[in-house]
Amino acid sequence: LAGELVNDAVGFVYRDWVYKMVEHFNVYGWDVVNETFSDWPVDFRNAQNTDTSKNFVWGQYFKSTKDWVDKPSPSAADALARNGKTAVLYLNDYNLETIDAKRKAYCDYVKGNPQVTGVGTQMHLDMATPDLKNKVVASLTDLKNTGRMVRISELDIKCTSLTDQADLYKFIFQKYLEIVPAAQRGGITIWGINDKDSWVKQEQDGRQNMPLLYQGVNYARKPAWETLYLYLCEVAGLDPYKE
C-alpha cells in the first residue's frame, strides 16, 4: 500500500493487521470490512459523515473514501492463498432492512467487487418498526440477488411482547431458508445469549428490550427459544421430544 495512502504509516498497520489475522486464525468466514456505509447521507464512511471522536475512520487516510473498502478483500484473499486457506470474505453492515437507499448502495457495491464473496446483514431489529416482515423479505431477496453467500451476522429483536418476538424469530429463519438457496447460505448468528448481557440496553423510558433467547440470572428459555427449537427440529426431521 506504500504510496497509495495519504498516511503510509496507517496503510502499513492496515495491511499488517489483515495478513496477521489470516495467519493466526483458521477462518471459514470473515467480516473483512464492517459498517461500510453511513446512514445519512448514504455514502462510504468518511470524516464528514462519521463521528471521528468515537471511531477510527479509515477513509480519511486514503486518497479516495472508497479505497479503504476496495483494498482489504484482495489483501485478505492473498493472505489466505499464501497460507493455504480458503474463506468467505464478507462485507458486513447494519440497517439494511430499514434504509432502502443504504441497502441499494451496499448491494450495488458488492456486485461490482468480485473480491467480496459474502454479504452480511447485522439485522438488529425493533418490532416497533412498521411493516417489518416485508422489510426483512425485501432485504433477504436483494442480498440473495447479489449472488454472494448470505449471512445474518448479528440477529437480535427488540420487543415488548415475547410471543410476537418468537413469531418474528421463526419468520426470519423460515424466510432465510425459503429465499436464500442452500449454496448461498452462510448461516445465522444470534447476537448474544441472555437479555441481561445484550448490547441492547433498557430504553430511557424504562422499556425493556428483551432481544435474545434467554433471560434472567438463571438463563430461562424464552418463547423464542422454544419456537425456534421446535421449528428447526421440524426442518431437520428430528423428534423434538426424544431424549
N, C-alpha and C positions, 0 to 999 in steps of 0.2 A: 504493500500500500504506500510505500515511500513516494512522495511527490504527488499523491492523489488527494491529500488532505490539507486543509488549512493548518492543521496541527499534526505533524507526523508522529509526535510522541503519543498522542491519543490513538493514532492509527496502529502503532506498534502494540499497545495494550489490547486494542480491539481484536487484532488478528491473533495475537498470542493467546488470548482467552478462548477463542473459537477452537484453535488447534489443541490446546491442553484439555478442554472439556471432552473432545472426542477421544483423545489418547487415554484419558483416565477412566471413562465410563464405557460400559458395554451398552450402547444405546440402540433402541429399536425405533424410537420416535423422539424428535427433539423440537421444541418451540425455539427455533433459531432466532426469530425476531418476534418480539412481544409488544402488543399495543402500538401498532404502526401508525395509525391514523388518529387525528384529533376528532372530537365530535362535531365541533362547530367553530369556525368553518371546517368542513371535511377536507383534510389535507395531510400530507406527511408531517410528522411532528417536527416542530422547529421552535426556536426561542420565542416566537411571536404567539404561537397557539398552545404552548405548554408552559406550566409553571416551573421555571428553572430553579426556584428556591427549594423545591421538593424533589425534583427529578434531574438526572443527568441526561441531557438531550444530545444524543449522538449527532443528530442532523446539523447542529450548528457548527460542527467541526469539519464537515465535508463541504466540498465545493458546490454540491447540489444536495438539497434536503432529501432527494430521492436516493442518492448514492448509498446512504447508510443502510437502506433496506435492500438494495441490489447486492452489496458486497458480501454479506456473511454466508449466504447459501452456497455460492461457489467455493468459498473457503472451507465451509463445513464438508461439502462433497469431496473436495480434495483431501481434507484431513481424514475422512472416512476411508477413501481409497488407499491412502498411504498406510493406514493401519489395518487394512484388510477387513473393514467393517462396512455394513450397509445400514441405513436408517431412513425413515421418512422424515423429511425436513419441513416442519410446519411453520406457517405464518399464523400467529395467534392474536385474536383481538376480541373486543367486547362491544356490546350494544349493536351487534349485527342484526339482531331480531327487531330492534325498536327504531333504528335510524336507517331508513331505506337508502339514503344517499351514501352513507358510510359503507353499507354492505355492497353497493354497486361499485364504489371506488375500490374496495377491497377485492372483489371478485374480478374486476377488470385488470387490476394489477397482477393478480395471480395468473390469469390466463395469458398474460404477456411475459411471464417469467418462468420458464420451464424448470429452473433450478428449485423452485418451491414445489415440493411434491405432496404437501398436505395442507389442508385448511383446518384451522381450529377456532371454534367459537366458544367463548367463555360461558355464555348463556347464564348470566346472573339475572334471574327473573324476579319480577314482583307481580303478584297476582292482581294488584290494583291496576295494572296496565290494561287498557281497553283492547278487546279483540286479540288477546294474547295467543290463543291457539292458532289462529290464522297467521299471525306473525311468525310463529315457530315453523309452521309448514312452509311459508314463503322463503324463510331463511334457509332451511334444510334443502329445499329444492334448488335455490340459487347456488348453494355450496356444492351440491352434488353435480350441478351442471358445469362446474369448473373442470371436472374430470379428474380431480385430485382425491387423495384419501381425505375422508371427512371425519373429524373428531370433535365431540362435545367435550371440551377440555376442563371446564370448571363449573359444573352444573350445581346450582342451588336455587331455591324458590322461596322468596319472602311471602308470608301468608298470614291471614288471621283465622282461617278455617283449615284444620288439619285434614278434614275429609276432602275438601276441594284441592288441597295440596297433593294428596295421594292420587286423586284423579289426574292431575296435571303431570305428575311424575310418570304415571303409566302411559299417558298420552304421548309424552315426549319419546319414551322408549319405543312405543308402537310405531310412531311416525318415522323415527330414525330407521327402524328395520324395514318399514314399508318403502320409504323414499330412497334411501341410500343402498345401492347394490352391494352385495356381500364383498365383492372385490375392492370396494372403496371404503369399507368400514374400518376406521381407525380406533373405534371404541368410545366409551362414555366414562368420564371421571366425575364422580360427585365430589364437590369441593369441600370436604371436611367430613367429620364423623358425628359430632354431637353439637346441638344448638348452642350450648353454653360456651363452646370453644370456637364458634364460627367467626370469620372476619366480619360478618354482617351483624352489627350490634343492635341493641334496642334503640328504637327511634326516640327523638327528643320528646314526642308527645306521649311516651310511655308504651307505644305499641311494641309488642314482642314479635319479632320477625319469623322466628322458628323455621329456618331454611333447610334443615338437614333431616336425616332419617332417625336419629336418636335424640333423646332429650333427658336432662336431669343428671344428678350425680350418679345414679345407678344405670345410666345408659338405657333407659326404657325405649323399646321399639315403638315407633310412631305408626299411624295408619299407612303412611307412605312406604315404610319398610315392609309391612305385611302385604300391601298391594303389589309392590314390585316383586317380592319373593314369589307370590302365587303366579304372577304373570310370567316371570322368567322360567319357573318350573313348567308352566304350560308350554311355552315356546320350545323348551328343551325336551319335552316329553317325559318329564320326571314326576313322580308322585310326591307332592309337597309334604305329605304326612308320614312318609316312610322314614323310620329312624335309621 
